[in-house]
Amino acid sequence: MTTIGKIRGLTRLCDDDGHFTMVALDQRPPLIAAIAKAKGIDAAKVGFDDMLAAKRLLVKGLARDASSMLLDPNFALPAAIDILPAKTGLIVTLEEHRFEETSDGRKSRSIDNWTVEKIRRLGGDAVKVLAWYRPDASPEVLAHQKAYVRTVGAECRRHDIPYVLELLVYPFPESANHTTDYVESADKRAELVIDSVKEFAKPEYGVDLFKLETPVPGATLPELGDDTASRDAASAFAAVGSICRDAGIPWVMLSGGVAPGQFERVLRYSYAAGAQGFLAGRTIWLDAVESSFPDEDAVLASLESDGKQRLASLTALTRESATPWRPDYDFSDIAREGDLATIYA
């Protein structure tokens, strides 16, 4: 986490003041569902062209107001890399959204024919992996997930590119709340999130930035205050913040599709615990797609009147309350001409 390429990459992801105000556009099943709802068709009938059109509109409408954007290689990159502003950082997804569901837990893998090296070669500023994880999964599933995350971390070290790790708790198949949709797990417990962060904060995984879910269900998170429920929730956020601070890893919050007002509440808790920003998607742009796609003018108008305002509100809150991230380059060993070229192996 102290190499020049990784630090330089992280500076590309945040704004000039060190705040991560990032928009996620790598969603695949959630965007398919939104397009299907907008067009009144079955999700299976949403085509490749629909996905490209929607992602291009979202980049067109939001990119200039984000410090960086998270794009996937199958849809978002071919749809909109040509209109991504030069000032906007580029995070690229590595993981396949079609995870393996077993009775004992979920297994992640990379998109076919897609690698950390390719992300670096095309100009990505960071690599992002979503690892479905819960500490009470079977030993075999846990070993698989740890090995996958560790392997990607080693590749990110080799190519000196920041590693953004997203962790999500999920329901087991036998759970009454089981779903394979990308929604917050209704039976999530704070310790599942906290223990997951604790595991992957270990140096062996090489994580440079955490993209985390709220340890307390976002939909029921109380106002930040002095009552018992609020103090309990704040304690859970503080536990996450303590782990990240001790490991020297900055962290940001994902929105998980919660309502905009609720996500602002999530951010207030996380910023009090030391978080540096957000990497949010649906809470910013979902309504524009569901209400107006495929009408290009209507989608852009909705983003202008609603989505951009949500992003602006989240950004203002972040600049007001979040802990800024600062790059820390160490050139103490550079004493003469040629040292950098020699030392930077």
N, C-alpha and C positions, 0 to 999 in steps of 0.2 A: 504493500500500500504506500510505499515511499518512492516508487520509481517515477521517473519523469513523465512517461507516457500516461500512466494511470492518473497522476495528479493533473496533468494538462487536460486529459479527457474529462475529469470531474469539473474543471473550470468551465468547460464548454457546456455542461449540463445546467449550471446555475446562472443567475443573473450577475451583474457586475458587483452587487453587494453580497453575494454568497448565499442567496436564497434559491432553493430549487422550486420553481413554479412550472411544473411539467404536465403535459397532456398526453394521456395514453390513447393511442389509436391502433393498437395491435390486436384489439378484441376481434375474435372470429365468431364463435357461437352467439355471444350477446348481440353483435351487430347483425348477424343473419336473422335472429329473432326480431330485431327492431325493424329491419327491412320488410320481413314477412308481414308484420303487423301493419306497417304503413301501406303496403300494397294489397293487403287482404288476401294473402296467398299462404300456402303451406311452406314452412321453412325449407323443405326439400326442394322447392321450386325456385328458391333464390339463386340466381346465377352468378357466375364469375364477374360478368360485366356490372351487375348490380353492386357487388362488393367494391369493385374498383371505383365506380361512380360515387358511392357514398364516402369512401375514404378520401377521395380527391376533394370532395366538397368540404369535409371536415378539416383537412389540412389548409385548404384555401381560406376557410372562415376563421381559423383559430391560431395558425402557426405564428403569426407576427406578434401575438400577445403571450406566447409561451417561451420560457427560457430554453426548453428543449421538448422534443416529441419522441414518443415511443412508437416505432413502426415495425410491422412484420414484413418478411420477405415475400410472402405468397400473394399479398394483396396491396398493402399500403405502399411499399417501396415502388413497385412498377406503376402504381396509380399516381403517385404524387412526389417522387423524389425530385422531379424537375421544378416543382414550385415551392419546395421547402426553402425558406429564406436562409441566406448564408449565416446570419447571426443566430439562428435557431439550432441548438445542439441536436444530435441524432443518436438515439438509443435504438438498437435493433434486437428484435426477439430471436432467441435461439430455439426455444422449446416447441415441440409439437403440441397443439391443443387437444389432440386425440390421445389422451392419457389411457393407460391400461388400468381398468377397474377390476380388482380382485376382492374376494370375500374378506381379505385381511388388510386391505389398503390400496392406495393408488401408486402407480409407478410412472415416472416421467421419462421422456426421451427427447432427443433433438429432432427437429424437422429433417426429413430425408435430404441428404446431399447438402446440408447446411452446417457450417462450422464457424468457430471463433475466427479462424484465419480469414475466411471469406468476408466476415463482418468488418474486420480490420482493413482488408484490401479495398472494400467498396467505400471506405471513408467513414465508417461508424465511429462515434465517439465513445460508445459503451456497449457492452453485451448484457442483455437481460434474460434471466431464466426464472420462470415460475415453477417452484417445486411444491406440489401438494404434500403436506406433511402434518402428521400428528404423532406425538411421541408414544402413543399407546397402540400404534399399528404393530403388525407382526415383526419379529426380528428380521425375517427375510426381506420384507418390504422396506424396513428402515435401512437395512444394509444397502439395498439397491438405490434408494434416494440419496443416502450419504455419498455413495460412490459416484453417482451422477454429478452431484453438486461439486464434489471434490475434483473430479476430472475436468469439469468446465473451468474451475478455478485455476487449475494447473495450466490450461491452455491460455487463459487470460493473462497469467503471469508471463508465459512464454512470449506472448504477443504484446505485452505491456499495454493492455487496454482495460479500463475499469469494468468491474463485474458487479452488476446490479442484480441482487437476489430478492425475489418476491416469494414470500411464504404464505400459504393459505391452508387453514384447517378445513376439513371436509367431513361430511357425515358418512359413516360406514353403511354398506348396503342394507344391513338389517335394521338400521335406524328408521324410526317413524318419520323422520324429517329427511330421508334420503332423496337426493337429487343429483344429477350430473351437471345441472346448470351452474353458471358462474355467479352464484349468489352466496351471501354470508350464511355460514352454517348456523342453523337455529339453535343447535345444542352445543355451540362452542363454549368452552370454559376458559377463563383467563389463563390458567396454568398451562393449557395446551399451546397458547400463543407464546407465553413467556419462556417455556421450556424449549420451544422450537428455536426462538431467537438465541437462547443461551447455547444451544448446540452449534448453530451455524456461525456464531460469532467467534468460534475457535479459529486460530490462524491457519490451520490446515486446509480450510475451505477457500481462503483467499478472497473473501467478500469485501468489496470496496464501498458499497452503498446498499442499505436495506430498503426495500419497498414493503411496508408492513400493513397488515390489517389491524383494526382496533382490537385490543384484548377483551373488550366488553362489547357485546352486540351493539352496533351503531344505531339501530332503529330504536333501541330502548335506553340509550345513554342519557342520563339526566343532565340538566344544566350544571355547569361547573359552579359549585357552591360549597357550603359548609355543612350540609346534611350528611347522614351516614352513607347513603347510596353514592353521593358524589365523592366522598372521601375514599370509599372502597374502589371506585372506578379510577380515581386519581392515583391510588396506590398501585394499581395494575399497570397504568401507563408509566409511572415512575420506575417500576421494576424493569420494564423494557428499556427505558432511557438509561438506567444505570448500567445495564449489560452493554449497550452500544457505546456509552461513554468510556467504560473501562476497557473495551476492546479497541477504541479509537475509530469506530465505524459510524459515519453519519447515517441518519435514517429519515425516511419520508413516509407519508401515509398514502395508502390507496383508498379510493372512495367506495369500492365494493358495490356500487349502484345505489347507495343510500340517497335519500332526498338531500338537496343542496343545503337546507338549513341544518339538517342533522350532521352533514359532513363538516360544516363550519364548527359545530360543537365538538366533533372528533378532533379537529385541528387545535382547538383551544386546549383540550386536554394534552394532546401530544406536544404542543409547543411549551406548555408549562413543564413538561418532562424532558425538554431539550431537543425535540425534532427540528430538522432544518428545512422542511417544506413538504410538498405533496407531489404525487404522480397520479393524477385522477383522470378518469375517462367519462363513464356514463353519466355521472352527476352533472357534468358540464354539457354534453352534447346529445344525450339520448332523446330528449324531447323533440329536438329539431328533426331528427331522423324519423321518429315514430309519427310525428304530426304532418310532415311535409314531403318526405321522399316519395317519388323520384323527381319532384318539381325543383329544379336547381335554384331558381330564384327564391322560392319559398323557403327552402332549407337555409340558404345564405341569409335571408331576411330574419329567420328565426334565430340563427346563430348571432346575428348582429344585435338583435333586440334582447335576446335572452342568454344564449350560451356565452357570449363574450362578457356580458355583465356578471355572470356567475364566476367566470375565470378572473375577472377584474376584482371581484369581491374577495375571492380566495387569495389572490395575490396581495391585496391590500392588508388582509389579516396576517399573511405570512411575513410581510415586510415590517409590520407593526410588532409581531409577537414571537416570531421564530428566531432560533439561534442561528446566525449566519455561519456558513462553512468557509474556512480560510485555507488556501493551499499552503503547504509547508515544504518547500524545497530545501534540501540539505546539500550545500556545496562546500561543506567544511573540509572535504578531502581534496578540493581542487586548488592546487597551489602553483601550478605552472602550465604553460601552454602544452596542450596534448593530454592533460589529465582526464578531461571529460571523455574524450574519445577512447581512452584506455579503460577507464573505470566502468563506463556504461556498456555492459556486456550483453 
